[in-house]
Amino acid sequence: MADTRCGVIAIVGRPNVGKSTLLNHLLGQKLSITSRKPQTTRNQVLGVRTDGAMQYIFVDTPGLHLGQSKAINQAMNKAASSALSGVDLVLFLCDRTKWTEEDDFVLKLVAQQSAPTALVVNKLDLVQDQTVLLPFIDGLSARCEFDAVLPVSALRGKGLDELLQYLARRIPEGPHLFPEDQITDRSQRFLAAELVREKIIRQLGDELPYAAAVEIESFSEDERGVLHIHALILVERDGQKKILIGESGERLKSIGTAARKDMERAFDSKVMLKLWVKVKSGWSDDARALKTLGLDPLGDE
C-alpha cells in the first residue's frame, strides 16, 4: 500500500474574501454556504477531500472581523482564531489588492502561528492591472514569511490545480483521518440549517443581513426514503418576521423552495421542507441561545 499523507489546512481571512467559495471548489461540491454579504459563514466547517493516498482536511472559518461586540461576533472570531491552532498549514486569503484594517488583524494572527502559511490572492479575474500585484505581494511578504504565494480565482476555478499541488507537497505523511467517501464532519441537520440561512441572506440580504438564525426542529426519513425537515427561523423583531414571510407568505415560500432544491441535491433524496418564523429578541447577543445554535462565544474555559 502506498504511503498515505494527511493534513489539516485552515482557510482564514477577513469576511467576504471567498473562503467558502474556495472550499466548495476544492471539494467539488457545495458544503459551505456563500453570498455576497460578509460574515455569511458563522461556524467552522470541516471539508475533506481524498485523492488516492492524499487526504486534505480543510477548515473553513468565519471571517475575522473588528469592531462588533455582540456575542455572535465574539463567537465567530473565536471559531476562526481557534482554527489556527494545531493545523499543518494555513491558507491566508485576501481579496486582490483590496487591503483593509481587518486584513491587518488577520495577518498579525497568522504571523504568530508556527504552521507554514501560504498567501492566497483571490479574485484574480477581477484584477484590471496585473502590474499592481507584484508590489502588493512584496509589501505583504516583508511583513510575514509566507511559505508560498498563490494567485487564484476561486469562483472561476483558476489556479486551484497549482494550489492543490502545493498542498500535496507540504502535507505530512500519516494515516487518513476520514473514510474516503466522507466530505465533512458536519451533520445533515447542520447542512440543512445552513442552506435555509443561505437562501435568507441571498434573497433578503439588504433587509435582513444578519438578523436571522435557523434551527432544525425535526429531521426524519420515512419508509419511502423521503426526508421530512422542519426548520425554525429566529428573528429579533416583528418587522423582520413580516419581511421574511412576505406578502401572502410568498417570500418564505420562495426561500423554502430554493433551500429544498439544494437539499435534494446535497442529500440525494426527495425532501419535504416546512419553515416557521419566530421572534426571539436579542438572540444574537444571548450566549445561551447561541450555544443551542452551535455557536459558543465563551468556549471551554
N, C-alpha and C positions, 0 to 999 in steps of 0.2 A: 504493500500500500504506500502511495506517495506520502511524503511528509506534508502534514497539514499546517496551514497558517491561519491565525485568527486574531483580529484586532478590534479594539473598541475605539471609535472615532467620534469625537464631539464636533458638532457643527454649531458654531457660535457667531454672533454678530448682533448689531442693533436691530430694532424692528424693521421689517419690510425690505430686507436686503436679498430675500429669495431663498432662505434656508429650507423652507418646506418644499418649495418647487424643486430645489436641488435634490433633496431626499427622494421625492416621488420619482424623479427621472433616474436616479441611481438605482432605485428598486424596480423600475419598470412598471410600477402601478401606484395608484393613489393610496397613500397612507396618512400623510399629514394634510390637514385642510389648508386651503390657500384663499387669499383675497387681496385686493389692492389696499386694504386697510392694514396699518401697522398693528402689531400685537394680536394678530389673529390666533397664533399658537399660544396656548396658556400652560400646557404641561410638557414635560419631557416625553418624547415619543421615540421608542426604540424601533429601528428598522434594520432587518437582517437581509443581507444579500450573500448567497453562497454560489461560487463559481468553481466547481470541482474541488480542488484542495484548498481553495481560498474562501474564508468567511469574513465578511466585513460587517461589523455591528455599528450602525450609525445611531448617534443620539441627537435627535432634532430638538432644539431648545427654544423656549420663548425668547423674543428679542430682549436683550438687556437695555434698560431704559432709565432715564433720570427724572427726578422732579415730581414723582407721584407717590403719595404716602398711603394710599388705600391698601387694605390687607391683600387684595388681589394682586396689586402691583408688586408688593413685597414678596408674595408667594411666587410670582413669575420670575422675579430676579433671583430668588433663592434657587428655584429649579434650574435656571440657566447656569448660575455660577457653580452650583454643586456638580453639574455635569462635567466640569473640567477636572475634578479630582479622580485619579485612578484610571485615566484613559491612556491609550497608547499613542494617539495622535490627535491633534486639534486642527480643524479647518476653520480659519477665521475669514468669514465672508464680509466683503464690503461692496458697496454699490458704485461701480466705476470710480470716478474721482469725486463723487458727492460725499465729502467727509464732514462729519458733524461732531459736536461735543460727545454724543453718545458713542460714536466710534472710538473717540479718545478713551472713554470709560472702559470699553471692551478691550482695547489694545493694552491698557495698563494691567487688567486682569490676566490677559493672555501672556503678557511678558513675564508674569510671576510664576507661570507654570513650568514644570520640568519636562513635560511631554513635547516632542518636536511639533512645531506649528507651521502649517502652510498657509500663506496668504492667498485666498481665492478671490480674484477680482471679477465680480459677477456683472451681468447685463452688458457684456461686451458688445452685443449687437446694437446697443444704443449710443455707443461712443462715436461721435461725428469725426473728431480729430484724434487719430491714433497717436500723434506725436506728444500729446499731453500725458499719456500713460506712463512712459518711462520715468520722467522726473517725479511723478507722483509715487511710483513704486520705490524709486531710490530714496525718497524722503522717508517713507514708512520703514524701509529696510534699515535705515540709520537708527531708528528708534526701537526696533525689535529684531532679533536674529531669526529670520524666517528660514525654515528648512527648505522651502521651495516657494516659488510664486507661480500661480496657475490662473491664467485668464480664461474665463468660461462664459457661456450664456446658458444658464440652467434651463430657461424657458425653451430655447431653440435646440438644446441638447448638444451645443458646441463645446469642445474642449473636455468633455466628460470621459472620453477614452483615455486621454492623457492623465486626467485626474485619477482614474482607476489604476493606470499603470504605475503612477507614483505611489499610491496606497499599497499596491501589491508588493512593491519593493521594500516598503517600510514596516508593514505589519509583522509582528513576531511569529516565530514558529510556535505551534501549540495546538491542542485539540479544539475542534469546533464546539461551541457552547450551545448551539441550537440545531435541531434537525434541519436537513437541507431544504425541506418544503415550508418551513416556518418563516414568516416575514416580519413578525412583530411580537413583542411581549404583551401587547395590549389586548384586552378582551373585545369581543364583538359588540358588547354593550357600550364600551368606551368609543369605539369607532362609529357606532350608530349615533351617539350623542354629538360627536364632533361633526358628522355630516349634516345633522339638523342645524347645528350652530353655524356651519359654513354658509348654508343657504340663507340664514337670517342676515349674516353680515353682508353677503353678496347682494341680497335684494333690498336690504334696509340699512346699508352701511352709513348713510348720511344721517338718517333719523335716529337709529339705534346703534351707534358704533360699537359700544362695549357693554350695553346695559342688560344684555340677556345671557342667561346660563341655561343649560339643558341637562335634565336628569332623566335617565331611563327608569321608569317605574316598573315595567314588566317586559320580559324578553323571552318568548317561548316558541316552540316549534310544534305544529300539530301533526296528526298522523299522515297528512299528505306532503309533509316537508315544507309547509308554508310557515314563514316566520311572522309572528304577531308581536309588534313592538309598540309600546305605549310610552310616549315621551312627554315630560312636563317641562314647559319653558318658563323660567322665572324672569320677571322684570321687576323694576324698582318702583314704578308709578303707574297709576290707572291710564294716564295718557299714552304711555308706552304700550300698554296692553291693547288699547284701541288701534294704534298704528299697526301692531303686529297682526291683529286679527283682520283689519281692513274692512272695507265696506262689504256687508253681507258675507263676511268670512273669506273673501276672495284671496287676500294676501296670505293668510295661514294655509289655505288650500294649495296655493302656488308653491309655498315653501315645502309643504308636505310632499307634493308630487315630485319636486326636484330631488328632495332628500331620498324618497323611496326608490327612485330610479338608480341613484348612486349606490344605495344599499343593496339593491338586487344585483348590481354588477360586482360589488365588493364581496357579497356573501354567496354569490352564485345560487340564488334561491328566490322564489316569489316572496314578496314582503307585503304585509298588511300593516300600515303605519297609522297610528292615531296620535294627534297632538292636542295638548291642553296648554292654556296660558294662565299663569297665576302671578299675582302681585305679591312680592316679598320685599318690602322696603329695606334698603341697606344691606342686601345680601353680599354685595361686592366688598364691604368693609367689615364683614362678620366672619371671624376666624372659624367658628364652629360650622357655619353654613358652607364655607369654602372647603372644609375638610370632607363634608359629605359629598361634595362635587369632585373630590380627588385632588384638591389643591390644599397644601398645608403651609400657611405663611410662617408658622413657628418652627416646624420641623422637630426632630427628636433632639431634645436637649441632652 
